[in-house]
Amino acid sequence: MDPRAKSASLWGLVGGLTFLVLAQGAVALDALAVPLGAVVTIGLAVAVVTAAVTYRYERRLLVWAREHGR
């Protein structure tokens, strides 16, 4: 697998799981009354969007960080 695609996939996984953990916390605190199917669907959408944005902009971010000494 291309390293760029692998990185984007892993960041997508991190983004989706982060959303699901936060949603689970909200459910545990009775702050969220959304069906489980909707939460999982939104989590998958977050994962896909995170992966797509990472794939598109990761290279630019690395160049910017190199230029600004970070």
Sequence and secondary structure as in RCSB ss.txt:
>XXXX:A:sequence
MDPRAKSASLWGLVGGLTFLVLAQGAVALDALAVPLGAVVTIGLAVAVVTAAVTYRYERRLLVWAREHGR
>XXXX:A:secstr
  HHHHHHHHHHHHHHHHHHHHHHHHHHTT     HHHHHHHHHHHHHHHHHHHHHHHHHHHHHHHHTT 
